Amino acid sequence: MLQSQRALFDMPREVCYLNAAGWSPLPLATQAAARAAVARKGQPWTLAKDFADQQNERTRSAAARLINADAGDVALISSIGYGVAAAAKFLTATKGTRVLVLQDDHSSPVLEWQTRAHSQGFTVETIATPADGDWTAAILAAIERPGAAPVSLASISSVHWSDGGLVDLAPVAAALRRQGAALLVDATHGAGILAIDVKALDPDVLLFPTYKWTLGPYGRAFMYVARRHHDGVPLEQTAYGRRAVKAEANVYLADTRYVPDARRYDMGERDHFISMEMAALGMELVAEWGSAALVRRLAMLTDRIADGVRGLPVHVPERRLRAPHILSLGFKGGLQPALVDALAADNIFVAPRLGRMRIAPHAYNDEIDVDRLVAALRRHIG
Ligand SMILES: Cc1ncc(COP(=O)(O)O)c(C=O)c1O
């Protein structure tokens, strides 16, 4: 099994950090590279002419590898919200159709559609949190509900950010395809940990950032776009999104046709050399560990917590319905904020999310961490 990778991080033994789903720490190597990158920006005359291109393509390839995409199908963007706004320019939710979202899903895959619903004449249908925790069955039932308006799009997370529920994307994608509906996946809590294969799944759009599970900085995210949408109009109009708009040429707007692949959707001010390299390093590291090894290790840790809290007044989601790397505990009457504060006072960091306690270990955590959490929970609520 993959061993604890704690030595790669600046993480004192007494700290028990279980909030990778909130924001992860940067590996020591990434911090060192970022310092060097800041110094490089201090001396821009030292940069080779193709430096930006090299960095952008290294990072694009690292992102593509995590989801089994080709680099040309991935755009460099800043956030999930940016990606959803960009996708909303080429994914057409027509009048009279339904756009499906999940109850209490993160705002980024939801609010763009709520904002557009009235002017475009579609309805946003919120799939209620299933009482049995089975998000996949609930989504399939909503897609196939007899007598309902046709579905044009499902804009959903692959792992629910607050309850840790896991969506089995393959049957969802197949059911949408049967209706001719599109699929936008917010893979914020999937990419880098769970195996994702866009070639097999064939979503229309799949998005993920780097500051959580792929151990990178804020402000860097990626948008996979299926080839059938490579003719769309990007959110921002950039020179590098066009075939020949070059500052160093004699003629500036020489060829304003868009570049033919997903690079046309790259964000403005893309060439941020500092965070671009940091993002690549985190993604390369998780790819080196591999999804299978990470899942085994993180499932071992979350299972150990689930076993350890047995008998306490908490609700533990069923193993087959939850993501292997997130354990979100439910409490009768909701989570008392004082409990999270009390744990933090013990140097144990978990996240309160919509009345639940979200516990999210990563490769730097070990059995000592999770046993400390269980002991502290027993002390406080046992
Ligand atoms: C499911 C999910 N999507 C998106 C985000 C972040 O969205 P954005 O990159 O638009 O800030 C988060 C952050 O917590 C999240 O949990």
The ligand as an SDF file (V2000), in Angstrom:
LIG
                    3D

 16 16  0  0  0  0  0  0  0  0999 V2000
  -18.0040   20.8150   -5.5750 C   0  0  0  0  0  0  0  0  0  0  0  0
  -17.2410   22.0910   -5.6400 C   0  0  0  0  0  0  0  0  0  0  0  0
  -17.2100   22.7610   -6.7900 N   0  0  0  0  0  0  0  0  0  0  0  0
  -16.5340   23.9120   -6.9210 C   0  0  0  0  0  0  0  0  0  0  0  0
  -15.8380   24.4540   -5.8580 C   0  0  0  0  0  0  0  0  0  0  0  0
  -15.0690   25.7130   -6.0590 C   0  0  0  0  0  0  0  0  0  0  0  0
  -15.6500   26.4990   -7.0590 O   0  0  0  0  0  0  0  0  0  0  0  0
  -14.8790   27.6970   -7.7190 P   0  0  0  0  0  0  0  0  0  0  0  0
  -13.6400   27.1300   -8.3400 O   0  0  0  0  0  0  0  0  0  0  0  0
  -15.8320   28.2270   -8.7280 O   0  0  0  0  0  0  0  0  0  0  0  0
  -14.5650   28.6900   -6.6460 O   0  0  0  0  0  0  0  0  0  0  0  0
  -15.8690   23.8100   -4.6170 C   0  0  0  0  0  0  0  0  0  0  0  0
  -15.2060   24.3910   -3.4440 C   0  0  0  0  0  0  0  0  0  0  0  0
  -15.4410   24.0420   -2.3220 O   0  0  0  0  0  0  0  0  0  0  0  0
  -16.5760   22.5970   -4.5140 C   0  0  0  0  0  0  0  0  0  0  0  0
  -16.6110   21.9230   -3.3680 O   0  0  0  0  0  0  0  0  0  0  0  0
  1  2  1  0
  2  3  1  0
  2 15  2  0
  3  4  2  0
  4  5  1  0
  5  6  1  0
  5 12  2  0
  6  7  1  0
  7  8  1  0
  8  9  2  0
  8 10  1  0
  8 11  1  0
 12 13  1  0
 12 15  1  0
 13 14  2  0
 15 16  1  0
M  END
$$$$
